[in-house]
Amino acid sequence: MLDELIHILAATIISWVLFVTVDILFQLPRTGGVSGASAIARDIRDGGGSIHGGYMMGNIVCSPDASAGTLLAACGLLVAGIPGGLAAAVLVFIGNRICHDPGYAGTTGAVLATFVIYGFMQAGFAASDFIAGTVLAILTIQGLSHVHASALLARLWGWRT
Amino acid sequence: MIALPLIGIIAVFAAVRVVAERKTGRKLPYLNVMNFAIAGSLVLLLDHPLSLVAAAAYFVGSTLESNAIASTYAKGGGGGR
């Protein structure tokens, strides 16, 4: 039980670094991809947060991004191994198109996560550790403190630009 | 197997925050966390090859709904404030 908890915490850190890196490389904090994402960013800024972190959080809400890709890749790996992870990438790609998102952050995140998680599964991790880990990781960004999360994301975005 | 109970607790926590938050624009990120947790728990609960499709369909559908709510909110419609 303690082993599983440690694995979940490690998976949280791994998936957090993975999807935040991919999202920032794909410039999610630059601007709101759709009008709804910009509205969410404005509300986060009005609540004391940072606008660029808010844009990224709004974009995560409005279309499947790399974090969704990581979650679904972990689900795919649990169900059917590597082919399942790649099937998840296809589903994320379709989801992006449905949500009028022209970007490839979600698809890239899902493909990358498939191989990263598969690697860690060879080292004794379970796919379910990564499912719980990704949910915990998204909780730290979207669900605890919008002010602190958006400030952190804006700082990371500042290093990128 | 603590992954499933952990995800369940996160889903309930996020749902409570959705209800407690007053601004629509700031409800949606909490809702996003809840959707992640539900999509993950679907796969952990359903031991079937098609559970991935169920999770992806749920997740993409709920994201599209959030997108629609957010864009309606951006236009000042829907009365949600």
gemmi code that builds the backbone of each chain (N, CA, C; Angstrom):
import gemmi

chains = {
    "A": [
        ("MET", (0.831, -1.209, 0.000), (0.000, 0.000, 0.000), (0.867, 1.262, 0.000)),
        ("LEU", (1.922, 1.214, 0.848), (2.829, 2.371, 0.886), (3.573, 2.487, -0.444)),
        ("ASP", (3.943, 1.300, -0.992), (4.614, 1.289, -2.296), (3.758, 1.958, -3.347)),
        ("GLU", (2.456, 1.611, -3.340), (1.565, 2.167, -4.358), (1.457, 3.685, -4.192)),
        ("LEU", (1.400, 4.122, -2.933), (1.292, 5.561, -2.669), (2.527, 6.295, -3.190)),
        ("ILE", (3.708, 5.702, -2.957), (4.949, 6.327, -3.432), (4.967, 6.352, -4.956)),
        ("HIS", (4.513, 5.247, -5.579), (4.453, 5.207, -7.041), (3.498, 6.274, -7.574)),
        ("ILE", (2.356, 6.447, -6.909), (1.383, 7.445, -7.373), (1.985, 8.847, -7.258)),
        ("LEU", (2.690, 9.119, -6.145), (3.289, 10.443, -5.978), (4.370, 10.686, -7.035)),
        ("ALA", (5.185, 9.657, -7.314), (6.210, 9.795, -8.349), (5.545, 10.007, -9.712)),
        ("ALA", (4.462, 9.255, -9.977), (3.752, 9.398, -11.254), (3.152, 10.794, -11.375)),
        ("THR", (2.708, 11.365, -10.251), (2.172, 12.726, -10.267), (3.221, 13.703, -10.775)),
        ("ILE", (4.434, 13.590, -10.205), (5.504, 14.519, -10.591), (5.878, 14.306, -12.059)),
        ("ILE", (5.996, 13.038, -12.474), (6.389, 12.743, -13.860), (5.348, 13.294, -14.832)),
        ("SER", (4.064, 13.029, -14.569), (3.046, 13.483, -15.534), (2.909, 15.003, -15.480)),
        ("TRP", (3.090, 15.618, -14.299), (3.027, 17.084, -14.192), (4.099, 17.716, -15.089)),
        ("VAL", (5.335, 17.232, -14.933), (6.436, 17.791, -15.726), (6.179, 17.555, -17.213)),
        ("LEU", (5.700, 16.347, -17.545), (5.473, 15.994, -18.947), (4.441, 16.904, -19.596)),
        ("PHE", (3.254, 17.025, -18.970), (2.222, 17.768, -19.700), (2.410, 19.282, -19.608)),
        ("VAL", (2.990, 19.778, -18.508), (3.240, 21.222, -18.447), (4.301, 21.599, -19.493)),
        ("THR", (5.330, 20.762, -19.645), (6.363, 21.037, -20.650), (5.754, 21.056, -22.052)),
        ("VAL", (4.955, 20.026, -22.382), (4.381, 19.960, -23.733), (3.436, 21.145, -23.956)),
        ("ASP", (2.599, 21.455, -22.959), (1.652, 22.566, -23.123), (2.379, 23.892, -23.334)),
        ("ILE", (3.475, 24.090, -22.585), (4.192, 25.363, -22.721), (4.927, 25.401, -24.055)),
        ("LEU", (5.477, 24.258, -24.487), (6.131, 24.224, -25.805), (5.118, 24.534, -26.910)),
        ("PHE", (3.878, 24.085, -26.718), (2.846, 24.358, -27.722), (2.144, 25.701, -27.484)),
        ("GLN", (2.735, 26.513, -26.593), (2.306, 27.907, -26.395), (0.871, 28.056, -25.898)),
        ("LEU", (0.412, 27.131, -25.075), (-0.934, 27.292, -24.522), (-1.097, 28.559, -23.675)),
        ("PRO", (-0.041, 29.028, -22.932), (-0.265, 30.234, -22.130), (-0.238, 31.533, -22.938)),
        ("ARG", (0.020, 31.459, -24.252), (0.185, 32.696, -25.030), (-1.121, 33.468, -25.110)),
        ("THR", (-2.199, 32.786, -25.499), (-3.488, 33.462, -25.603), (-4.606, 32.421, -25.529)),
        ("GLY", (-5.838, 32.888, -25.353), (-6.956, 31.959, -25.297), (-7.269, 31.434, -26.693)),
        ("GLY", (-7.317, 30.114, -26.858), (-7.564, 29.528, -28.176), (-8.980, 29.794, -28.663)),
        ("VAL", (-9.932, 29.819, -27.738), (-11.320, 30.148, -28.070), (-11.784, 31.224, -27.097)),
        ("SER", (-12.918, 31.883, -27.416), (-13.364, 33.004, -26.576), (-13.601, 32.561, -25.136)),
        ("GLY", (-14.066, 31.326, -24.952), (-14.331, 30.829, -23.604), (-13.067, 30.758, -22.762)),
        ("ALA", (-11.955, 30.334, -23.391), (-10.692, 30.235, -22.655), (-10.244, 31.612, -22.181)),
        ("SER", (-10.453, 32.642, -23.037), (-10.076, 34.002, -22.648), (-10.943, 34.487, -21.491)),
        ("ALA", (-12.238, 34.103, -21.497), (-13.135, 34.522, -20.421), (-12.702, 33.912, -19.089)),
        ("ILE", (-12.300, 32.631, -19.131), (-11.826, 31.973, -17.910), (-10.554, 32.675, -17.413)),
        ("ALA", (-9.651, 33.008, -18.364), (-8.407, 33.696, -17.993), (-8.710, 35.037, -17.328)),
        ("ARG", (-9.692, 35.769, -17.861), (-10.048, 37.071, -17.261), (-10.574, 36.901, -15.846)),
        ("ASP", (-11.417, 35.881, -15.631), (-11.946, 35.653, -14.284), (-10.836, 35.280, -13.306)),
        ("ILE", (-9.853, 34.487, -13.798), (-8.736, 34.103, -12.927), (-7.888, 35.336, -12.603)),
        ("ARG", (-7.674, 36.199, -13.611), (-6.910, 37.433, -13.364), (-7.662, 38.332, -12.381)),
        ("ASP", (-8.989, 38.449, -12.569), (-9.781, 39.298, -11.673), (-9.758, 38.767, -10.241)),
        ("GLY", (-9.556, 37.451, -10.101), (-9.470, 36.868, -8.760), (-8.074, 36.981, -8.163)),
        ("GLY", (-7.158, 37.670, -8.843), (-5.815, 37.878, -8.304), (-4.755, 37.016, -8.964)),
        ("GLY", (-5.142, 36.267, -10.024), (-4.175, 35.396, -10.694), (-3.472, 36.108, -11.838)),
        ("SER", (-2.698, 35.330, -12.593), (-1.934, 35.883, -13.704), (-2.629, 35.525, -15.024)),
        ("ILE", (-2.627, 36.478, -15.961), (-3.416, 36.298, -17.186), (-2.872, 35.161, -18.057)),
        ("HIS", (-1.530, 35.037, -18.157), (-1.000, 33.992, -19.045), (-1.212, 32.591, -18.463)),
        ("GLY", (-1.052, 32.483, -17.133), (-1.403, 31.210, -16.493), (-2.879, 30.920, -16.692)),
        ("GLY", (-3.699, 31.972, -16.623), (-5.144, 31.820, -16.829), (-5.464, 31.350, -18.237)),
        ("TYR", (-4.738, 31.871, -19.230), (-4.966, 31.420, -20.615), (-4.720, 29.918, -20.726)),
        ("MET", (-3.608, 29.478, -20.103), (-3.298, 28.050, -20.195), (-4.392, 27.230, -19.505)),
        ("MET", (-4.837, 27.691, -18.330), (-5.882, 26.949, -17.618), (-7.181, 26.954, -18.418)),
        ("GLY", (-7.493, 28.084, -19.051), (-8.694, 28.159, -19.893), (-8.592, 27.222, -21.087)),
        ("ASN", (-7.401, 27.178, -21.693), (-7.211, 26.281, -22.843), (-7.322, 24.819, -22.427)),
        ("ILE", (-6.840, 24.496, -21.206), (-6.957, 23.113, -20.722), (-8.432, 22.749, -20.553)),
        ("VAL", (-9.230, 23.723, -20.065), (-10.663, 23.456, -19.868), (-11.369, 23.242, -21.206)),
        ("CYS", (-10.990, 24.046, -22.215), (-11.800, 24.120, -23.433), (-11.444, 23.087, -24.501)),
        ("SER", (-10.328, 22.405, -24.379), (-9.992, 21.397, -25.379), (-9.041, 20.381, -24.739)),
        ("PRO", (-9.089, 19.111, -25.150), (-8.154, 18.142, -24.566), (-6.709, 18.529, -24.879)),
        ("ASP", (-5.921, 18.818, -23.838), (-4.524, 19.227, -24.031), (-3.611, 18.055, -23.667)),
        ("ALA", (-2.333, 18.351, -23.406), (-1.391, 17.268, -23.107), (-1.755, 16.539, -21.814)),
        ("SER", (-2.394, 17.229, -20.854), (-2.766, 16.537, -19.610), (-3.846, 15.497, -19.893)),
        ("ALA", (-4.826, 15.869, -20.740), (-5.847, 14.895, -21.144), (-5.191, 13.759, -21.915)),
        ("GLY", (-4.213, 14.118, -22.767), (-3.484, 13.092, -23.516), (-2.779, 12.127, -22.580)),
        ("THR", (-2.155, 12.666, -21.513), (-1.458, 11.802, -20.555), (-2.433, 10.873, -19.851)),
        ("LEU", (-3.574, 11.434, -19.421), (-4.573, 10.613, -18.719), (-5.089, 9.494, -19.620)),
        ("LEU", (-5.473, 9.853, -20.845), (-6.059, 8.839, -21.724), (-5.001, 7.840, -22.201)),
        ("ALA", (-3.741, 8.303, -22.344), (-2.676, 7.356, -22.703), (-2.496, 6.333, -21.588)),
        ("ALA", (-2.544, 6.798, -20.320), (-2.421, 5.865, -19.198), (-3.601, 4.887, -19.197)),
        ("CYS", (-4.799, 5.415, -19.491), (-5.982, 4.545, -19.570), (-5.790, 3.513, -20.681)),
        ("GLY", (-5.294, 3.968, -21.849), (-5.086, 3.069, -22.982), (-4.072, 1.992, -22.661)),
        ("LEU", (-2.988, 2.394, -21.958), (-1.960, 1.412, -21.587), (-2.523, 0.369, -20.640)),
        ("LEU", (-3.392, 0.804, -19.729), (-4.002, -0.137, -18.777), (-4.859, -1.149, -19.522)),
        ("VAL", (-5.585, -0.659, -20.553), (-6.542, -1.519, -21.254), (-5.825, -2.431, -22.243)),
        ("ALA", (-4.881, -1.874, -23.034), (-4.351, -2.659, -24.150), (-2.874, -2.398, -24.451)),
        ("GLY", (-2.093, -1.955, -23.468), (-0.670, -1.747, -23.729), (-0.413, -0.610, -24.707)),
        ("ILE", (0.741, -0.677, -25.400), (1.132, 0.412, -26.316), (0.057, 0.703, -27.370)),
        ("PRO", (-0.539, -0.320, -28.021), (-1.602, 0.007, -29.004), (-2.748, 0.797, -28.363)),
        ("GLY", (-3.049, 0.495, -27.098), (-4.100, 1.243, -26.397), (-3.716, 2.701, -26.210)),
        ("GLY", (-2.444, 2.944, -25.860), (-1.974, 4.323, -25.697), (-2.056, 5.096, -26.996)),
        ("LEU", (-1.680, 4.431, -28.107), (-1.723, 5.111, -29.403), (-3.174, 5.312, -29.854)),
        ("ALA", (-4.053, 4.357, -29.496), (-5.482, 4.553, -29.796), (-6.005, 5.768, -29.033)),
        ("ALA", (-5.514, 5.957, -27.785), (-5.910, 7.128, -27.002), (-5.467, 8.405, -27.706)),
        ("ALA", (-4.262, 8.381, -28.324), (-3.777, 9.564, -29.046), (-4.713, 9.904, -30.201)),
        ("VAL", (-5.203, 8.875, -30.899), (-6.146, 9.112, -31.999), (-7.443, 9.728, -31.457)),
        ("LEU", (-7.915, 9.200, -30.317), (-9.151, 9.729, -29.731), (-8.972, 11.188, -29.291)),
        ("VAL", (-7.775, 11.504, -28.750), (-7.507, 12.895, -28.350), (-7.473, 13.795, -29.588)),
        ("PHE", (-6.861, 13.284, -30.675), (-6.813, 14.067, -31.926), (-8.231, 14.390, -32.395)),
        ("ILE", (-9.106, 13.365, -32.372), (-10.500, 13.591, -32.774), (-11.160, 14.601, -31.824)),
        ("GLY", (-10.871, 14.457, -30.515), (-11.427, 15.385, -29.528), (-10.988, 16.816, -29.779)),
        ("ASN", (-9.721, 17.006, -30.145), (-9.228, 18.352, -30.468), (-10.011, 18.955, -31.623)),
        ("ARG", (-10.227, 18.136, -32.665), (-10.934, 18.658, -33.840), (-12.387, 18.987, -33.486)),
        ("ILE", (-13.006, 18.135, -32.647), (-14.389, 18.404, -32.244), (-14.464, 19.737, -31.498)),
        ("CYS", (-13.419, 20.029, -30.691), (-13.428, 21.244, -29.869), (-12.846, 22.454, -30.608)),
        ("HIS", (-12.715, 22.395, -31.925), (-12.193, 23.504, -32.737), (-10.816, 23.953, -32.293)),
        ("ASP", (-9.992, 22.998, -31.868), (-8.633, 23.311, -31.451), (-7.703, 22.934, -32.608)),
        ("PRO", (-7.017, 23.913, -33.218), (-6.148, 23.578, -34.352), (-4.816, 22.980, -33.921)),
        ("GLY", (-4.514, 22.937, -32.623), (-3.189, 22.553, -32.146), (-2.992, 21.059, -32.020)),
        ("TYR", (-1.761, 20.688, -31.680), (-1.408, 19.276, -31.559), (-0.856, 18.940, -30.181)),
        ("ALA", (-1.091, 19.820, -29.194), (-0.550, 19.576, -27.853), (-1.094, 18.266, -27.288)),
        ("GLY", (-2.398, 18.043, -27.441), (-3.022, 16.851, -26.873), (-2.499, 15.581, -27.508)),
        ("THR", (-2.439, 15.569, -28.849), (-1.981, 14.373, -29.565), (-0.518, 14.084, -29.238)),
        ("THR", (0.318, 15.144, -29.282), (1.739, 14.962, -28.968), (1.902, 14.451, -27.538)),
        ("GLY", (1.142, 15.054, -26.614), (1.221, 14.642, -25.211), (0.848, 13.181, -25.047)),
        ("ALA", (-0.187, 12.743, -25.766), (-0.637, 11.353, -25.625), (0.415, 10.383, -26.154)),
        ("VAL", (1.008, 10.709, -27.310), (2.020, 9.808, -27.882), (3.251, 9.745, -26.973)),
        ("LEU", (3.713, 10.943, -26.531), (4.879, 10.979, -25.640), (4.596, 10.218, -24.352)),
        ("ALA", (3.417, 10.484, -23.763), (3.075, 9.855, -22.482), (2.999, 8.343, -22.631)),
        ("THR", (2.508, 7.867, -23.785), (2.427, 6.421, -23.997), (3.791, 5.775, -23.789)),
        ("PHE", (4.814, 6.378, -24.397), (6.143, 5.762, -24.315), (6.797, 6.002, -22.957)),
        ("VAL", (6.589, 7.207, -22.387), (7.172, 7.484, -21.068), (6.560, 6.547, -20.020)),
        ("ILE", (5.233, 6.426, -20.032), (4.566, 5.589, -19.034), (4.936, 4.117, -19.257)),
        ("TYR", (5.020, 3.712, -20.526), (5.414, 2.321, -20.812), (6.801, 2.042, -20.232)),
        ("GLY", (7.708, 3.013, -20.376), (9.043, 2.864, -19.808), (8.984, 2.669, -18.297)),
        ("PHE", (8.173, 3.496, -17.626), (8.077, 3.365, -16.172), (7.358, 2.081, -15.765)),
        ("MET", (6.474, 1.585, -16.641), (5.812, 0.320, -16.322), (6.818, -0.833, -16.327)),
        ("GLN", (7.861, -0.712, -17.165), (8.922, -1.734, -17.155), (9.701, -1.672, -15.852)),
        ("ALA", (9.681, -0.495, -15.197), (10.439, -0.313, -13.952), (9.571, -0.579, -12.722)),
        ("GLY", (8.421, -1.198, -12.909), (7.625, -1.605, -11.752), (6.395, -0.765, -11.464)),
        ("PHE", (6.178, 0.312, -12.242), (4.971, 1.117, -12.052), (3.773, 0.406, -12.703)),
        ("ALA", (2.564, 0.723, -12.208), (1.354, 0.230, -12.855), (0.698, 1.394, -13.599)),
        ("ALA", (-0.047, 1.073, -14.659), (-0.729, 2.143, -15.403), (-1.708, 2.882, -14.500)),
        ("SER", (-2.305, 2.156, -13.529), (-3.267, 2.823, -12.637), (-2.581, 3.876, -11.764)),
        ("ASP", (-1.277, 3.687, -11.469), (-0.534, 4.719, -10.725), (-0.524, 6.018, -11.520)),
        ("PHE", (-0.371, 5.893, -12.848), (-0.305, 7.086, -13.682), (-1.683, 7.712, -13.876)),
        ("ILE", (-2.749, 6.881, -13.859), (-4.100, 7.459, -13.944), (-4.337, 8.333, -12.708)),
        ("ALA", (-4.066, 7.780, -11.522), (-4.233, 8.554, -10.289), (-3.255, 9.728, -10.266)),
        ("GLY", (-2.026, 9.508, -10.739), (-1.014, 10.564, -10.741), (-1.415, 11.741, -11.608)),
        ("THR", (-1.954, 11.456, -12.804), (-2.360, 12.555, -13.685), (-3.527, 13.324, -13.093)),
        ("VAL", (-4.471, 12.603, -12.448), (-5.599, 13.302, -11.818), (-5.080, 14.203, -10.693)),
        ("LEU", (-4.129, 13.692, -9.896), (-3.539, 14.519, -8.834), (-2.804, 15.728, -9.426)),
        ("ALA", (-2.094, 15.500, -10.541), (-1.328, 16.587, -11.154), (-2.263, 17.683, -11.665)),
        ("ILE", (-3.364, 17.286, -12.292), (-4.292, 18.315, -12.797), (-4.985, 18.996, -11.627)),
        ("LEU", (-5.171, 18.266, -10.508), (-5.750, 18.888, -9.311), (-4.860, 20.029, -8.834)),
        ("THR", (-3.524, 19.834, -8.874), (-2.649, 20.902, -8.378), (-2.730, 22.141, -9.264)),
        ("ILE", (-3.050, 21.952, -10.552), (-3.115, 23.119, -11.445), (-4.497, 23.767, -11.431)),
        ("GLN", (-5.525, 22.947, -11.602), (-6.867, 23.517, -11.801), (-7.710, 23.550, -10.531)),
        ("GLY", (-7.340, 22.781, -9.516), (-8.299, 22.555, -8.439), (-7.918, 23.036, -7.057)),
        ("LEU", (-6.705, 23.557, -6.844), (-6.342, 23.957, -5.478), (-6.391, 25.471, -5.329)),
        ("SER", (-5.485, 26.177, -6.014), (-5.472, 27.638, -5.921), (-5.208, 28.217, -7.302)),
        ("HIS", (-6.227, 28.846, -7.872), (-6.050, 29.417, -9.212), (-5.006, 30.520, -9.206)),
        ("VAL", (-4.922, 31.266, -8.085), (-3.972, 32.374, -8.011), (-2.538, 31.847, -8.084)),
        ("HIS", (-2.236, 30.859, -7.230), (-0.863, 30.346, -7.196), (-0.519, 29.551, -8.450)),
        ("ALA", (-1.480, 28.721, -8.927), (-1.201, 27.917, -10.110), (-0.949, 28.812, -11.317)),
        ("SER", (-1.778, 29.848, -11.486), (-1.601, 30.701, -12.669), (-0.301, 31.488, -12.572)),
        ("ALA", (0.085, 31.885, -11.351), (1.352, 32.610, -11.192), (2.536, 31.704, -11.549)),
        ("LEU", (2.461, 30.443, -11.114), (3.546, 29.493, -11.420), (3.632, 29.258, -12.931)),
        ("LEU", (2.462, 29.039, -13.574), (2.461, 28.786, -15.017), (2.974, 30.006, -15.778)),
        ("ALA", (2.606, 31.197, -15.309), (3.068, 32.417, -15.980), (4.579, 32.558, -15.847)),
        ("ARG", (5.117, 32.142, -14.679), (6.568, 32.226, -14.502), (7.272, 31.256, -15.457)),
        ("LEU", (6.724, 30.032, -15.574), (7.310, 29.061, -16.506), (7.210, 29.570, -17.944)),
        ("TRP", (6.075, 30.216, -18.256), (5.884, 30.776, -19.596), (6.892, 31.904, -19.840)),
        ("GLY", (7.201, 32.658, -18.783), (8.184, 33.740, -18.895), (9.555, 33.198, -19.277)),
        ("TRP", (9.908, 32.021, -18.753), (11.197, 31.424, -19.127), (11.192, 30.971, -20.578)),
        ("ARG", (9.999, 30.582, -21.069), (9.902, 30.070, -22.441), (10.054, 31.214, -23.444)),
        ("THR", (9.566, 32.404, -23.067), (9.591, 33.517, -24.040), (10.818, 34.409, -23.839)),
    ],
    "B": [
        ("MET", (-4.988, -1.351, -3.600), (-5.516, -0.532, -4.720), (-6.089, 0.765, -4.169)),
        ("ILE", (-5.220, 1.764, -4.009), (-5.735, 3.030, -3.475), (-5.987, 4.053, -4.568)),
        ("ALA", (-5.645, 3.683, -5.843), (-5.820, 4.657, -6.928), (-7.283, 5.055, -7.064)),
        ("LEU", (-8.170, 4.052, -7.057), (-9.593, 4.346, -7.289), (-10.210, 5.188, -6.162)),
        ("PRO", (-10.034, 4.803, -4.873), (-10.576, 5.668, -3.817), (-9.991, 7.079, -3.851)),
        ("LEU", (-8.696, 7.169, -4.171), (-8.052, 8.488, -4.232), (-8.720, 9.353, -5.306)),
        ("ILE", (-8.944, 8.768, -6.499), (-9.578, 9.508, -7.584), (-11.004, 9.894, -7.184)),
        ("GLY", (-11.696, 8.969, -6.491), (-13.070, 9.264, -6.061), (-13.116, 10.456, -5.122)),
        ("ILE", (-12.165, 10.495, -4.173), (-12.131, 11.621, -3.227), (-11.878, 12.928, -3.978)),
        ("ILE", (-10.953, 12.882, -4.963), (-10.651, 14.093, -5.736), (-11.898, 14.552, -6.505)),
        ("ALA", (-12.640, 13.578, -7.078), (-13.852, 13.933, -7.837), (-14.859, 14.647, -6.933)),
        ("VAL", (-15.060, 14.114, -5.718), (-16.021, 14.727, -4.803), (-15.531, 16.111, -4.365)),
        ("PHE", (-14.228, 16.200, -4.056), (-13.645, 17.483, -3.656), (-13.862, 18.533, -4.755)),
        ("ALA", (-13.584, 18.140, -6.028), (-13.735, 19.090, -7.138), (-15.200, 19.472, -7.308)),
        ("ALA", (-16.101, 18.495, -7.144), (-17.525, 18.784, -7.305), (-17.991, 19.791, -6.248)),
        ("VAL", (-17.496, 19.636, -5.015), (-17.860, 20.577, -3.945), (-17.357, 21.979, -4.289)),
        ("ARG", (-16.125, 22.049, -4.840), (-15.582, 23.364, -5.182), (-16.349, 24.006, -6.338)),
        ("VAL", (-16.845, 23.172, -7.283), (-17.659, 23.725, -8.378), (-18.883, 24.417, -7.786)),
        ("VAL", (-19.520, 23.753, -6.807), (-20.738, 24.309, -6.220), (-20.413, 25.543, -5.376)),
        ("ALA", (-19.281, 25.498, -4.655), (-18.947, 26.588, -3.738), (-18.477, 27.843, -4.470)),
        ("GLU", (-17.801, 27.673, -5.626), (-17.280, 28.821, -6.368), (-18.421, 29.605, -6.989)),
        ("ARG", (-18.355, 30.931, -6.923), (-19.491, 31.722, -7.403), (-19.322, 32.187, -8.843)),
        ("LYS", (-18.087, 32.421, -9.280), (-17.890, 32.912, -10.654), (-17.866, 31.747, -11.647)),
        ("THR", (-18.682, 31.855, -12.701), (-18.761, 30.767, -13.687), (-17.395, 30.456, -14.289)),
        ("GLY", (-16.637, 31.505, -14.625), (-15.336, 31.294, -15.256), (-14.379, 30.509, -14.377)),
        ("ARG", (-14.564, 30.608, -13.061), (-13.658, 29.885, -12.169), (-14.250, 28.558, -11.702)),
        ("LYS", (-15.539, 28.335, -11.988), (-16.115, 27.009, -11.723), (-15.530, 25.981, -12.691)),
        ("LEU", (-15.302, 26.418, -13.961), (-14.970, 25.455, -15.013), (-13.653, 24.702, -14.791)),
        ("PRO", (-12.569, 25.353, -14.291), (-11.372, 24.549, -14.001), (-11.632, 23.460, -12.955)),
        ("TYR", (-12.454, 23.746, -11.939), (-12.783, 22.707, -10.953), (-13.560, 21.579, -11.622)),
        ("LEU", (-14.472, 21.963, -12.515), (-15.247, 20.958, -13.247), (-14.320, 20.080, -14.090)),
        ("ASN", (-13.276, 20.718, -14.638), (-12.288, 19.997, -15.439), (-11.603, 18.914, -14.606)),
        ("VAL", (-11.252, 19.247, -13.356), (-10.632, 18.263, -12.462), (-11.591, 17.095, -12.233)),
        ("MET", (-12.875, 17.425, -12.006), (-13.866, 16.374, -11.778), (-13.970, 15.462, -13.002)),
        ("ASN", (-13.941, 16.066, -14.198), (-14.034, 15.263, -15.421), (-12.833, 14.335, -15.579)),
        ("PHE", (-11.639, 14.844, -15.247), (-10.444, 13.992, -15.272), (-10.657, 12.793, -14.352)),
        ("ALA", (-11.138, 13.080, -13.138), (-11.271, 12.018, -12.143), (-12.308, 10.989, -12.595)),
        ("ILE", (-13.402, 11.458, -13.175), (-14.440, 10.511, -13.608), (-13.938, 9.673, -14.782)),
        ("ALA", (-13.261, 10.320, -15.752), (-12.747, 9.564, -16.900), (-11.753, 8.493, -16.427)),
        ("GLY", (-10.885, 8.860, -15.474), (-9.922, 7.886, -14.950), (-10.612, 6.752, -14.216)),
        ("SER", (-11.627, 7.096, -13.403), (-12.284, 6.052, -12.614), (-13.101, 5.112, -13.504)),
        ("LEU", (-13.598, 5.622, -14.644), (-14.331, 4.758, -15.580), (-13.464, 3.580, -16.004)),
        ("VAL", (-12.205, 3.897, -16.363), (-11.312, 2.833, -16.840), (-10.949, 1.877, -15.703)),
        ("LEU", (-10.777, 2.438, -14.487), (-10.416, 1.563, -13.359), (-11.594, 0.683, -12.938)),
        ("LEU", (-12.814, 1.186, -13.143), (-13.999, 0.435, -12.711), (-14.441, -0.605, -13.734)),
        ("LEU", (-14.355, -0.233, -15.033), (-14.875, -1.123, -16.078), (-13.748, -1.975, -16.630)),
        ("ASP", (-13.801, -3.250, -16.393), (-12.769, -4.155, -16.877), (-13.172, -4.672, -18.256)),
        ("HIS", (-13.024, -3.818, -19.252), (-13.462, -4.162, -20.601), (-12.613, -3.383, -21.605)),
        ("PRO", (-12.270, -3.981, -22.747), (-11.420, -3.262, -23.716), (-12.020, -1.939, -24.192)),
        ("LEU", (-13.335, -1.862, -24.232), (-13.950, -0.629, -24.740), (-14.049, 0.462, -23.677)),
        ("SER", (-13.548, 0.179, -22.440), (-13.626, 1.218, -21.403), (-12.807, 2.446, -21.798)),
        ("LEU", (-11.746, 2.240, -22.605), (-10.969, 3.399, -23.082), (-11.847, 4.305, -23.939)),
        ("VAL", (-12.642, 3.697, -24.814), (-13.523, 4.491, -25.676), (-14.570, 5.217, -24.819)),
        ("ALA", (-15.083, 4.518, -23.790), (-16.060, 5.149, -22.899), (-15.441, 6.358, -22.202)),
        ("ALA", (-14.204, 6.180, -21.692), (-13.547, 7.281, -20.985), (-13.274, 8.447, -21.930)),
        ("ALA", (-12.775, 8.136, -23.141), (-12.466, 9.203, -24.094), (-13.743, 9.915, -24.527)),
        ("ALA", (-14.811, 9.150, -24.760), (-16.077, 9.764, -25.171), (-16.600, 10.667, -24.062)),
        ("TYR", (-16.541, 10.167, -22.817), (-16.983, 11.003, -21.690), (-16.128, 12.261, -21.614)),
        ("PHE", (-14.806, 12.091, -21.703), (-13.920, 13.234, -21.496), (-14.074, 14.279, -22.601)),
        ("VAL", (-14.084, 13.814, -23.867), (-14.209, 14.768, -24.974), (-15.584, 15.453, -24.911)),
        ("GLY", (-16.609, 14.678, -24.610), (-17.952, 15.263, -24.507), (-18.036, 16.318, -23.422)),
        ("SER", (-17.466, 16.018, -22.247), (-17.549, 16.983, -21.150), (-16.688, 18.216, -21.444)),
        ("THR", (-15.553, 18.005, -22.136), (-14.720, 19.154, -22.505), (-15.458, 20.061, -23.484)),
        ("LEU", (-16.148, 19.429, -24.435), (-16.922, 20.218, -25.405), (-18.025, 21.005, -24.691)),
        ("GLU", (-18.641, 20.377, -23.673), (-19.667, 21.091, -22.908), (-19.069, 22.280, -22.166)),
        ("SER", (-17.884, 22.072, -21.536), (-17.219, 23.186, -20.842), (-16.895, 24.303, -21.822)),
        ("ASN", (-16.426, 23.894, -23.018), (-16.102, 24.852, -24.072), (-17.351, 25.670, -24.433)),
        ("ALA", (-18.474, 24.978, -24.574), (-19.719, 25.663, -24.941), (-20.185, 26.605, -23.828)),
        ("ILE", (-20.104, 26.124, -22.576), (-20.511, 26.975, -21.445), (-19.615, 28.215, -21.397)),
        ("ALA", (-18.279, 27.988, -21.559), (-17.337, 29.101, -21.461), (-17.571, 30.115, -22.570)),
        ("SER", (-17.864, 29.656, -23.808), (-18.036, 30.634, -24.886), (-19.363, 31.375, -24.734)),
        ("THR", (-20.380, 30.698, -24.218), (-21.637, 31.403, -23.926), (-21.406, 32.462, -22.853)),
        ("TYR", (-20.627, 32.065, -21.831), (-20.307, 32.975, -20.734), (-19.503, 34.168, -21.253)),
        ("ALA", (-18.579, 33.901, -22.202), (-17.747, 34.978, -22.746), (-18.585, 36.019, -23.471)),
        ("LYS", (-19.672, 35.546, -24.085), (-20.534, 36.491, -24.812), (-21.502, 37.194, -23.871)),
        ("GLY", (-21.433, 36.880, -22.584), (-22.316, 37.538, -21.614), (-23.690, 36.925, -21.560)),
        ("GLY", (-23.875, 35.757, -22.185), (-25.188, 35.118, -22.175), (-25.312, 34.108, -21.066)),
        ("GLY", (-26.463, 33.469, -20.990), (-26.656, 32.378, -20.056), (-26.937, 32.800, -18.635)),
        ("GLY", (-26.759, 34.069, -18.311), (-27.102, 34.561, -16.979), (-26.205, 34.025, -15.880)),
        ("GLY", (-25.113, 33.374, -16.215), (-24.273, 32.780, -15.180), (-23.247, 33.747, -14.643)),
        ("ARG", (-23.484, 34.289, -13.481), (-22.482, 35.164, -12.871), (-22.328, 34.870, -11.403)),
    ],
}
model = gemmi.Model(1)
for chain_id, residues in chains.items():
    chain = gemmi.Chain(chain_id)
    for i, (resn, *xyz) in enumerate(residues, 1):
        res = gemmi.Residue()
        res.name, res.seqid = resn, gemmi.SeqId(i, " ")
        for name, pos in zip(("N", "CA", "C"), xyz):
            atom = gemmi.Atom()
            atom.name, atom.element = name, gemmi.Element(name[0])
            atom.pos, atom.b_iso = gemmi.Position(*pos), 0.0
            res.add_atom(atom)
        chain.add_residue(res)
    model.add_chain(chain)
structure = gemmi.Structure()
structure.add_model(model)
structure.setup_entities()
